[in-house]
Amino acid sequence: MRKIDPLAFLSLDLQAMQQAGLYRHLRVLDGEQRPSAVVDHLVVSDELNHASIIDGCRLSRATIKVFPHRDIDAARRILESLPAPGRKLLITDGVFSMDGDLGSLPQLCVLAEEFGCIMMVDDAHGSGVFGRR
């Protein structure tokens, strides 16, 4: 029987995929959002984000604001209510694993630009969903 490499369609090897999932979220969110005495750090997150994102947000000790799933108006209201200074991270899944729907990426990117946020997209569940590349 022929052995099939499940990552071959991505043109990646297994080493490229080792820093994924929970550990990536914990490291990125912890490093990006670790509070300091000078600056307040804020995370604005879709309510249906993957559990590893939620865990990473909690462990970062940043202030977390959650908006209803794919509700851009609610995300905007949260961002409008936040103080201007400080590091803000706007985070969503690209493809939500439980429902299979897509994050509102174009609209969230506009919000991130408008409010000076770092935009983070977890697209782990999108690999191979929309074609070869």
C-alpha positions in Angstrom: 0.0 0.0 0.0 1.3 3.4 -1.0 2.0 5.8 1.9 0.4 9.2 1.5 1.8 12.3 3.1 -1.2 14.3 4.4 0.8 17.6 4.2 2.0 17.1 0.6 -0.7 19.3 -0.8 0.6 22.2 1.3 4.2 21.7 0.0 5.2 21.7 3.7 7.0 19.1 5.8 6.1 18.0 9.3 8.7 20.2 10.9 6.9 23.3 9.5 3.7 22.3 11.3 5.2 21.5 14.7 4.6 25.0 16.2 0.9 24.9 15.8 -2.3 24.9 17.8 -2.5 25.3 21.5 1.2 26.0 22.1 1.4 28.6 19.3 -1.6 30.4 20.8 -0.2 30.3 24.3 3.2 31.6 23.2 1.9 34.3 20.8 -0.8 35.6 23.1 1.4 35.4 26.2 4.2 37.2 24.5 2.1 39.8 22.6 -0.3 40.7 25.3 1.7 40.3 28.6 0.6 43.4 30.7 3.2 45.9 31.8 3.1 48.7 34.3 3.0 51.3 31.6 0.6 50.0 28.9 -2.8 48.3 29.1 -3.2 45.3 26.8 -6.6 44.4 25.4 -7.8 41.4 23.4 -11.0 41.6 21.4 -12.1 38.1 20.5 -15.0 36.3 18.6 -17.1 34.3 21.0 -16.7 31.1 19.0 -12.9 31.2 18.7 -11.1 27.9 19.3 -10.5 26.9 22.9 -6.7 27.3 22.5 -7.2 31.0 21.6 -9.4 31.5 24.7 -6.8 29.7 26.9 -4.0 31.8 25.4 -6.0 35.0 26.0 -6.7 34.1 29.6 -3.1 33.2 30.4 -1.9 36.4 28.9 -3.6 38.3 31.7 -4.8 41.0 29.2 -8.2 42.5 29.5 -10.5 40.4 27.2 -13.6 41.7 25.5 -15.7 39.2 23.5 -18.1 40.0 20.7 -20.9 37.8 19.5 -20.0 35.5 16.7 -19.3 37.4 13.4 -21.0 40.5 14.7 -18.9 43.3 13.3 -21.1 46.0 14.7 -20.6 44.6 18.2 -16.8 44.4 17.7 -16.9 48.0 16.5 -18.8 49.1 19.7 -16.2 47.3 21.9 -13.3 48.9 20.0 -15.0 52.4 20.3 -15.3 51.9 24.0 -11.7 51.1 24.6 -9.1 53.8 25.5 -7.0 54.9 22.6 -3.6 54.1 24.1 -2.4 50.6 24.7 -1.9 47.5 22.6 -5.0 46.0 21.2 -5.3 42.5 19.6 -8.3 41.6 17.4 -8.5 37.9 17.0 -10.6 35.4 15.1 -10.6 32.0 13.5 -10.4 31.9 9.7 -12.6 28.9 9.6 -14.5 28.0 12.7 -14.1 24.3 13.3 -17.4 23.5 14.9 -19.7 25.4 12.5 -17.5 25.4 9.5 -18.3 29.1 8.8 -15.8 31.7 8.0 -14.5 34.6 10.1 -15.4 38.0 8.9 -11.9 38.8 7.8 -12.3 41.7 5.4 -14.5 43.6 7.9 -12.3 42.8 10.9 -9.2 43.9 9.0 -10.9 47.2 8.3 -11.7 47.6 12.1 -8.1 46.6 13.0 -6.7 49.3 10.7 -9.2 51.9 11.9 -8.5 51.3 15.6 -4.8 50.5 15.5 -5.2 46.8 16.4 -2.9 43.9 15.7 -5.0 41.5 13.6 -4.5 37.8 14.4 -6.2 35.1 12.4 -6.0 31.4 13.4 -6.4 29.6 10.1 -5.5 26.1 11.4 -8.9 24.7 10.3 -8.7 26.4 6.9 -5.8 24.3 5.7 -6.9 22.5 2.5 -10.4 23.9 2.7 -10.3 26.2 -0.3 -8.0 24.4 -2.8 -4.4 23.5 -3.2 -2.9 26.8 -2.0 
